[in-house]
Amino acid sequence: MSSTVAAFALPAAGLAGLGAALTARRWPLVVPLLLVAIGLVLAIASLVDTRDLHRTGPLGYANASAAVCVAAGAAALQLHLGARTVRLRRATLAVMLALLTMPLWFRSRAAAAGALIVLAGLSPAVRRLGARTVASMGAVLVLVTVLATVGLALLWQQGPGATGRLLSERLVGVRAEIWLGALEQWRADPIRGGGELGAGTTGGSGFRRFAHSAFLHVGAVTGSLGVIALVLVAGLLVVALGRADTQATLVAGLALTALGVQASVDYVGHFVVVLAVFGGLVGSALTTCDPPRSGQP
């Protein structure tokens, strides 16, 4: 099932990015406004739904709902930085802060970390770095996060009562066991992977049919070939954002970093809506011709 979902999610992201790019050429504000509207609708629906005791949101999964709010918050940041009046700047700032605090409502620590990454775009110092540096630093941060998941998985392997196992359990709980299962499946067939998760170490529950890490999931299911393809796509995005080097691509780089960090410890990448909103954000940014205004508050 997981590969089937991903087969729909990835093309959805590409189509959203293409559609956003074409739209932004003529109406540059349409896509950010649409993404903000999606985020606000999701947030309001979550806040007023008294039946949603576990705060999963309309998507049925709290971390995915939080990820959409982070993308919408990044779109609001784009609007804020491009606003020409004080009133608009204040309004877009308020909307952005409201959206970026939603991960706290959903109790999503990974999305909250992503929200902080996006908030860094408010800093003139960060904007002075330029989109190329921000995208490159974001790639390094995602890599560090992936390596941390591998390390925590290996610590879990030490067995009950061991210091490393206790540390891993305290930091990420049962996810370390899931990551370890994905690593073991990847090592069993390093080139092609082992297909669907859900057997052996990873267990058979629906929760564990996903590795809760995009990198480890791709490695376990499709092997090193899939991982290489994933890295190439990510690298192309980093290069494209850096070459455009506008204010919009800088914010998009921060948003992709937020998604990469969250996807490294969760399976939000399997949600079509999540990848579509981030794809739309990036596609719109790549065709926005406004020059960078890095020194302005």
ChimeraX attribute file (.defattr): number of C-alpha atoms within 10 A of each C-alpha:
attribute: neighborCount
match mode: 1-to-1
recipient: residues
	/A:1	11
	/A:2	17
	/A:3	17
	/A:4	10
	/A:5	13
	/A:6	16
	/A:7	13
	/A:8	13
	/A:9	20
	/A:10	18
	/A:11	15
	/A:12	21
	/A:13	23
	/A:14	18
	/A:15	16
	/A:16	23
	/A:17	24
	/A:18	17
	/A:19	16
	/A:20	26
	/A:21	24
	/A:22	15
	/A:23	18
	/A:24	22
	/A:25	15
	/A:26	11
	/A:27	13
	/A:28	19
	/A:29	17
	/A:30	13
	/A:31	22
	/A:32	26
	/A:33	16
	/A:34	16
	/A:35	23
	/A:36	27
	/A:37	15
	/A:38	16
	/A:39	30
	/A:40	21
	/A:41	14
	/A:42	20
	/A:43	23
	/A:44	12
	/A:45	14
	/A:46	22
	/A:47	15
	/A:48	9
	/A:49	12
	/A:50	10
	/A:51	8
	/A:52	14
	/A:53	8
	/A:54	12
	/A:55	19
	/A:56	18
	/A:57	23
	/A:58	16
	/A:59	16
	/A:60	12
	/A:61	15
	/A:62	21
	/A:63	26
	/A:64	30
	/A:65	28
	/A:66	35
	/A:67	34
	/A:68	32
	/A:69	31
	/A:70	36
	/A:71	34
	/A:72	29
	/A:73	31
	/A:74	34
	/A:75	34
	/A:76	29
	/A:77	28
	/A:78	27
	/A:79	22
	/A:80	23
	/A:81	22
	/A:82	18
	/A:83	15
	/A:84	10
	/A:85	9
	/A:86	10
	/A:87	10
	/A:88	15
	/A:89	18
	/A:90	13
	/A:91	14
	/A:92	23
	/A:93	20
	/A:94	15
	/A:95	19
	/A:96	28
	/A:97	17
	/A:98	15
	/A:99	25
	/A:100	28
	/A:101	18
	/A:102	28
	/A:103	26
	/A:104	13
	/A:105	16
	/A:106	24
	/A:107	16
	/A:108	19
	/A:109	14
	/A:110	20
	/A:111	31
	/A:112	24
	/A:113	17
	/A:114	26
	/A:115	30
	/A:116	15
	/A:117	22
	/A:118	27
	/A:119	20
	/A:120	14
	/A:121	25
	/A:122	17
	/A:123	13
	/A:124	14
	/A:125	14
	/A:126	16
	/A:127	23
	/A:128	18
	/A:129	14
	/A:130	22
	/A:131	30
	/A:132	21
	/A:133	19
	/A:134	26
	/A:135	29
	/A:136	17
	/A:137	16
	/A:138	22
	/A:139	21
	/A:140	13
	/A:141	16
	/A:142	20
	/A:143	16
	/A:144	14
	/A:145	18
	/A:146	20
	/A:147	13
	/A:148	14
	/A:149	24
	/A:150	20
	/A:151	17
	/A:152	23
	/A:153	26
	/A:154	19
	/A:155	21
	/A:156	26
	/A:157	17
	/A:158	13
	/A:159	12
	/A:160	11
	/A:161	9
	/A:162	12
	/A:163	13
	/A:164	19
	/A:165	22
	/A:166	16
	/A:167	15
	/A:168	22
	/A:169	19
	/A:170	10
	/A:171	12
	/A:172	14
	/A:173	15
	/A:174	14
	/A:175	22
	/A:176	26
	/A:177	25
	/A:178	27
	/A:179	29
	/A:180	24
	/A:181	26
	/A:182	34
	/A:183	22
	/A:184	17
	/A:185	26
	/A:186	24
	/A:187	16
	/A:188	14
	/A:189	17
	/A:190	18
	/A:191	16
	/A:192	16
	/A:193	22
	/A:194	19
	/A:195	18
	/A:196	17
	/A:197	26
	/A:198	19
	/A:199	13
	/A:200	11
	/A:201	17
	/A:202	22
	/A:203	15
	/A:204	12
	/A:205	11
	/A:206	11
	/A:207	13
	/A:208	21
	/A:209	19
	/A:210	27
	/A:211	31
	/A:212	25
	/A:213	26
	/A:214	24
	/A:215	23
	/A:216	27
	/A:217	32
	/A:218	24
	/A:219	29
	/A:220	32
	/A:221	25
	/A:222	21
	/A:223	23
	/A:224	19
	/A:225	14
	/A:226	19
	/A:227	20
	/A:228	13
	/A:229	12
	/A:230	15
	/A:231	12
	/A:232	12
	/A:233	12
	/A:234	15
	/A:235	15
	/A:236	11
	/A:237	17
	/A:238	24
	/A:239	16
	/A:240	17
	/A:241	28
	/A:242	21
	/A:243	13
	/A:244	21
	/A:245	24
	/A:246	25
	/A:247	25
	/A:248	30
	/A:249	31
	/A:250	32
	/A:251	32
	/A:252	32
	/A:253	33
	/A:254	27
	/A:255	30
	/A:256	28
	/A:257	25
	/A:258	27
	/A:259	28
	/A:260	26
	/A:261	26
	/A:262	28
	/A:263	25
	/A:264	26
	/A:265	23
	/A:266	22
	/A:267	20
	/A:268	26
	/A:269	24
	/A:270	23
	/A:271	19
	/A:272	19
	/A:273	20
	/A:274	24
	/A:275	27
	/A:276	22
	/A:277	30
	/A:278	27
	/A:279	27
	/A:280	29
	/A:281	32
	/A:282	30
	/A:283	27
	/A:284	30
	/A:285	32
	/A:286	25
	/A:287	20
	/A:288	20
	/A:289	15
	/A:290	13
	/A:291	11
	/A:292	20
	/A:293	16
	/A:294	20
	/A:295	12
	/A:296	12
	/A:297	11
